[in-house]
């Protein structure tokens, strides 16, 4: 779930880790979309960004797609399932909670979310029989997500808003490394 949010929303680990299930998520009618709102306490690294109060709307993948396995990548569906499965042991309002051990149900740290994201990237490369690139880090998801959004004809303004970036230079800087990874 954390990986899908990172890859589809261009959100940083810092802004997606503290998402709260009640105040930061809003599901559309019949799970048509989900709206992600930046937590009120979130302070961007660059406080002058015009996109401080980020709102990102992500559409559901239609279930009638040619490939029925695509529905497994639908963030809206995955979020719903995750919330349903974690509700009985959840002890925190934060979206991402520990799923085992003594900390089960408590909020996970930003470092844990980072660890999950890097593991997903490495596992994806291994599943394709490719060596995992050197230097993969959590921030890699932002560049990859921005490139994917650009390739799917998202406007630069929408990408900057979703990522909380102020200038085109930021997109160029973040994607320069990621194009070598892709």
PALOSE-598352 format. One record per residue: residue in one letter; residue number from 1; x, y, z of N, C-alpha, C in turn. Coordinates in steps of 0.2 Angstrom, whole numbers, plus 5000, padded with zeros to 4 digits. Layout:
BEGIN
   residuo   num   n.xx   n.yy   n.zz   ca.xx   ca.yy   ca.zz   c.xx   c.yy   c.zz
         A   NUM      X      Y      Z       X       Y       Z      X      Y      Z
...
END
This chain:
BEGIN
   residuo   num   n.xx   n.yy   n.zz   ca.xx   ca.yy   ca.zz   c.xx   c.yy   c.zz
         X     1   5004   4994   5000    5000    5000    5000   5004   5006   5000
         X     2   5009   5006   5004    5014    5012    5005   5018   5013   4998
         X     3   5019   5007   4995    5023    5008    4988   5018   5011   4983
         X     4   5012   5008   4983    5007    5011    4978   5006   5018   4979
         X     5   5006   5021   4985    5005    5028    4986   5011   5031   4984
         X     6   5017   5029   4985    5023    5032    4983   5023   5033   4975
         X     7   5022   5027   4972    5023    5027    4965   5017   5030   4961
         X     8   5011   5031   4964    5006    5034    4960   5005   5041   4962
         X     9   5007   5044   4967    5006    5051    4970   5012   5055   4969
         X    10   5018   5053   4968    5024    5057    4969   5025   5060   4976
         X    11   5022   5057   4981    5023    5060    4987   5029   5057   4990
         X    12   5032   5062   4994    5038    5060    4998   5037   5055   5004
         X    13   5042   5052   5006    5041    5047    5012   5039   5052   5018
         X    14   5042   5058   5018    5040    5062    5024   5033   5064   5024
         X    15   5030   5065   5018    5023    5068    5018   5018   5062   5018
         X    16   5020   5056   5016    5015    5050    5015   5015   5046   5022
         X    17   5021   5046   5025    5021    5042    5031   5016   5044   5037
         X    18   5015   5051   5038    5011    5052    5043   5003   5053   5041
         X    19   5002   5051   5035    4995    5051    5033   4990   5048   5038
         X    20   4985   5051   5040    4980    5048    5045   4974   5045   5041
         X    21   4972   5039   5043    4966    5036    5039   4960   5040   5039
         X    22   4959   5044   5044    4952    5048    5044   4953   5055   5041
         X    23   4958   5059   5042    4958    5066    5040   4962   5067   5033
         X    24   4966   5062   5031    4970    5063    5025   4967   5059   5019
         X    25   4962   5054   5020    4960    5050    5015   4952   5051   5014
         X    26   4950   5052   5008    4943    5052    5006   4941   5048   5000
         X    27   4937   5043   5001    4936    5038    4995   4930   5041   4992
         X    28   4930   5041   4985    4924    5043    4981   4919   5038   4981
         X    29   4913   5040   4978    4907    5036    4977   4909   5029   4974
         X    30   4907   5024   4976    4908    5017    4974   4915   5016   4972
         X    31   4920   5018   4977    4927    5018    4976   4930   5020   4969
         X    32   4927   5025   4967    4929    5027    4960   4936   5031   4960
         X    33   4938   5033   4966    4944    5037    4967   4946   5038   4974
         X    34   4951   5040   4976    4953    5042    4983   4957   5048   4982
         X    35   4955   5053   4987    4959    5059    4988   4963   5059   4994
         X    36   4970   5060   4993    4975    5061    4998   4976   5068   4999
         X    37   4976   5070   5006    4977    5076    5008   4983   5076   5012
         X    38   4987   5081   5011    4993    5082    5016   4991   5083   5023
         X    39   4995   5079   5028    4993    5080    5035   4994   5088   5037
         X    40   4990   5090   5041    4990    5097    5043   4997   5099   5046
         X    41   5000   5094   5049    5006    5096    5053   5012   5095   5048
         X    42   5011   5093   5042    5017    5092    5037   5020   5099   5035
         X    43   5026   5099   5036    5030    5105    5034   5035   5103   5028
         X    44   5034   5106   5022    5039    5104    5017   5046   5106   5018
         X    45   5051   5103   5015    5058    5105    5016   5059   5112   5013
         X    46   5056   5114   5008    5056    5120    5005   5049   5124   5007
         X    47   5049   5128   5012    5043    5131    5014   5040   5136   5010
         X    48   5044   5138   5004    5041    5143    5000   5037   5140   4994
         X    49   5037   5133   4994    5033    5130    4988   5026   5132   4988
         X    50   5024   5134   4982    5017    5136    4981   5012   5130   4982
         X    51   5014   5124   4983    5010    5118    4983   5011   5115   4990
         X    52   5011   5119   4995    5011    5116    5002   5005   5112   5004
         X    53   4999   5114   5003    4993    5110    5005   4991   5106   4999
         X    54   4994   5100   4998    4994    5096    4993   4987   5092   4993
         X    55   4984   5091   4988    4978    5087    4987   4979   5083   4981
         X    56   4979   5077   4981    4980    5072    4975   4974   5068   4975
         X    57   4971   5067   4969    4966    5063    4968   4968   5057   4963
         X    58   4967   5051   4965    4970    5045    4961   4963   5041   4959
         X    59   4963   5040   4953    4957    5036    4950   4958   5029   4951
         X    60   4952   5025   4952    4953    5018    4952   4954   5015   4945
         X    61   4957   5009   4945    4958    5006    4939   4951   5002   4937
         X    62   4948   5004   4932    4942    5000    4930   4942   4993   4930
         X    63   4937   4989   4933    4938    4982    4934   4937   4978   4927
         X    64   4934   4982   4922    4933    4979    4915   4939   4979   4911
         X    65   4945   4981   4913    4951    4981    4909   4953   4974   4906
         X    66   4957   4974   4901    4958    4968    4897   4962   4963   4902
         X    67   4966   4966   4906    4970    4962    4911   4967   4962   4917
         X    68   4964   4956   4920    4961    4957    4926   4966   4957   4932
         X    69   4972   4956   4931    4977    4957    4936   4979   4964   4938
         X    70   4977   4968   4933    4978    4976    4934   4974   4978   4941
         X    71   4969   4975   4942    4965    4977    4948   4969   4976   4954
         X    72   4974   4972   4954    4978    4971    4960   4982   4977   4961
         X    73   4983   4981   4956    4987    4987    4957   4983   4993   4958
         X    74   4977   4992   4959    4972    4998    4960   4973   5001   4967
         X    75   4976   5007   4968    4977    5010    4974   4971   5010   4978
         X    76   4965   5012   4975    4959    5013    4979   4957   5006   4982
         X    77   4957   5001   4978    4955    4994    4981   4960   4992   4986
         X    78   4967   4993   4985    4972    4991    4990   4971   4994   4996
         X    79   4970   5001   4996    4969    5005    5002   4963   5002   5006
         X    80   4957   5001   5003    4951    4999    5006   4953   4992   5009
         X    81   4956   4987   5006    4957    4981    5009   4962   4982   5015
         X    82   4967   4986   5014    4972    4987    5019   4969   4990   5026
         X    83   4964   4995   5025    4961    4997    5030   4956   4992   5034
         X    84   4953   4988   5030    4948    4983    5032   4952   4978   5036
         X    85   4958   4976   5034    4962    4970    5037   4966   4973   5043
         X    86   4967   4979   5043    4971    4982    5049   4966   4985   5055
         X    87   4960   4986   5053    4956    4989    5058   4955   4985   5065
         X    88   4955   4979   5065    4954    4975    5071   4960   4975   5076
         X    89   4966   4977   5073    4972    4977    5078   4975   4984   5078
         X    90   4972   4989   5074    4975    4996    5074   4974   4999   5080
         X    91   4980   5002   5083    4980    5006    5089   4983   5013   5087
         X    92   4982   5015   5081    4985    5022    5079   4980   5025   5074
         X    93   4979   5031   5073    4976    5034    5068   4980   5035   5062
         X    94   4986   5034   5062    4991    5035    5056   4989   5029   5052
         X    95   4989   5030   5045    4988    5026    5040   4992   5019   5040
         X    96   4998   5020   5041    5003    5014    5041   5004   5012   5048
         X    97   5003   5006   5049    5004    5003    5056   5008   4997   5055
         X    98   5011   4995   5061    5015    4989    5061   5010   4983   5061
         X    99   5012   4977   5058    5007    4972    5057   5010   4966   5061
         X   100   5015   4966   5065    5017    4960    5069   5021   4962   5075
         X   101   5022   4958   5079    5027    4959    5085   5023   4963   5090
         X   102   5027   4965   5095    5025    4969    5101   5022   4976   5098
         X   103   5024   4978   5093    5022    4985    5090   5016   4985   5086
         X   104   5013   4979   5085    5007    4978    5081   5002   4983   5082
         X   105   5000   4986   5077    4994    4991    5077   4997   4998   5079
         X   106   5003   4999   5081    5006    5006    5082   5008   5009   5075
         X   107   5009   5015   5075    5011    5019    5069   5018   5016   5068
         X   108   5020   5016   5061    5026    5014    5059   5030   5020   5058
         X   109   5037   5020   5058    5041    5025    5058   5042   5027   5050
         X   110   5045   5033   5049    5047    5035    5042   5052   5030   5039
         X   111   5057   5028   5044    5062    5023    5042   5059   5017   5039
         X   112   5054   5014   5043    5051    5008    5041   5048   5008   5034
         X   113   5044   5014   5033    5041    5015    5027   5046   5015   5021
         X   114   5052   5018   5022    5057    5019    5018   5060   5012   5016
         X   115   5061   5008   5021    5063    5001    5021   5059   4997   5016
         X   116   5052   4997   5017    5047    4994    5013   5048   4996   5006
         X   117   5048   5002   5005    5048    5005    4998   5055   5002   4994
         X   118   5060   5002   4997    5066    5000    4994   5066   4992   4993
         X   119   5063   4989   4998    5062    4982    4997   5058   4980   4991
         X   120   5052   4984   4990    5048    4983    4984   5051   4984   4978
         X   121   5055   4989   4977    5059    4991    4971   5064   4985   4970
         X   122   5068   4983   4975    5072    4977    4973   5069   4971   4971
         X   123   5063   4969   4975    5059    4963    4973   5057   4964   4966
         X   124   5055   4970   4964    5052    4970    4957   5057   4969   4952
         X   125   5063   4971   4953    5069    4970    4949   5071   4962   4949
         X   126   5071   4959   4955    5072    4952    4955   5067   4948   4952
         X   127   5060   4950   4952    5055    4946    4949   5056   4946   4941
         X   128   5059   4952   4939    5060    4952    4931   5067   4949   4929
         X   129   5070   4946   4934    5077    4943    4933   5082   4948   4931
         X   130   5081   4954   4934    5086    4959    4933   5090   4961   4939
         X   131   5096   4963   4939    5100    4965    4945   5097   4971   4947
         X   132   5096   4972   4954    5094    4978    4957   5099   4983   4956
         X   133   5097   4989   4954    5102    4995    4952   5105   4997   4959
         X   134   5112   4999   4958    5115    5002    4964   5112   5009   4966
         X   135   5112   5010   4972    5110    5017    4974   5102   5018   4974
         X   136   5098   5012   4974    5091    5013    4975   5089   5016   4982
         X   137   5085   5021   4982    5083    5024    4989   5076   5026   4988
         X   138   5073   5027   4994    5066    5029    4994   5064   5034   4989
         X   139   5069   5039   4989    5067    5045    4985   5067   5043   4977
         X   140   5070   5037   4975    5069    5035    4969   5062   5034   4966
         X   141   5057   5033   4971    5050    5032    4969   5048   5039   4966
         X   142   5050   5044   4969    5047    5051    4967   5049   5052   4960
         X   143   5055   5051   4958    5057    5052    4951   5054   5047   4946
         X   144   5054   5041   4948    5050    5036    4944   5043   5038   4943
         X   145   5040   5040   4948    5032    5042    4948   5032   5048   4944
         X   146   5036   5053   4944    5036    5059    4940   5037   5057   4933
         X   147   5041   5053   4931    5042    5051    4924   5036   5047   4922
         X   148   5033   5043   4926    5027    5039    4923   5022   5044   4922
         X   149   5021   5049   4927    5015    5054    4926   5016   5058   4920
         X   150   5023   5060   4918    5024    5064    4912   5023   5060   4906
         X   151   5025   5053   4906    5024    5049    4900   5016   5048   4899
         X   152   5012   5048   4904    5005    5047    4904   5001   5054   4903
         X   153   5005   5059   4901    5003    5066    4899   5000   5070   4905
         X   154   5002   5069   4911    5000    5073    4916   5004   5080   4915
         X   155   5000   5085   4917    5003    5092    4916   5009   5093   4921
         X   156   5014   5097   4919    5019    5098    4924   5017   5101   4930
         X   157   5012   5106   4930    5009    5109    4936   5006   5104   4940
         X   158   5002   5099   4938    5000    5093    4942   5005   5089   4945
         X   159   5011   5088   4942    5016    5084    4944   5019   5088   4950
         X   160   5021   5095   4949    5024    5099    4954   5019   5099   4960
         X   161   5013   5100   4959    5008    5101    4965   5008   5094   4969
         X   162   5008   5088   4965    5008    5082    4969   5014   5081   4973
         X   163   5020   5083   4970    5026    5082    4973   5028   5087   4978
         X   164   5025   5093   4978    5027    5098    4982   5033   5102   4980
         X   165   5034   5101   4973    5040    5105    4970   5038   5112   4968
         X   166   5043   5116   4968    5042    5123    4966   5044   5125   4959
         X   167   5049   5121   4956    5052    5123    4950   5053   5117   4946
         X   168   5054   5118   4939    5055    5112    4934   5062   5109   4936
         X   169   5067   5113   4939    5073    5111    4940   5073   5105   4945
         X   170   5068   5105   4949    5067    5099    4954   5066   5093   4951
         X   171   5061   5093   4946    5059    5088    4942   5065   5085   4938
         X   172   5069   5089   4935    5075    5087    4931   5080   5084   4936
         X   173   5081   5087   4942    5086    5084    4946   5084   5077   4949
         X   174   5078   5076   4951    5075    5070    4953   5075   5065   4948
         X   175   5074   5067   4942    5073    5061    4937   5079   5060   4933
         X   176   5084   5064   4934    5091    5062    4931   5094   5056   4933
         X   177   5093   5054   4940    5096    5048    4942   5091   5042   4941
         X   178   5085   5044   4941    5080    5038    4940   5080   5036   4933
         X   179   5081   5040   4928    5081    5038    4921   5087   5032   4920
         X   180   5092   5033   4924    5097    5028    4923   5095   5021   4927
         X   181   5090   5022   4931    5088    5016    4935   5083   5012   4930
         X   182   5078   5016   4927    5073    5013    4923   5076   5010   4917
END
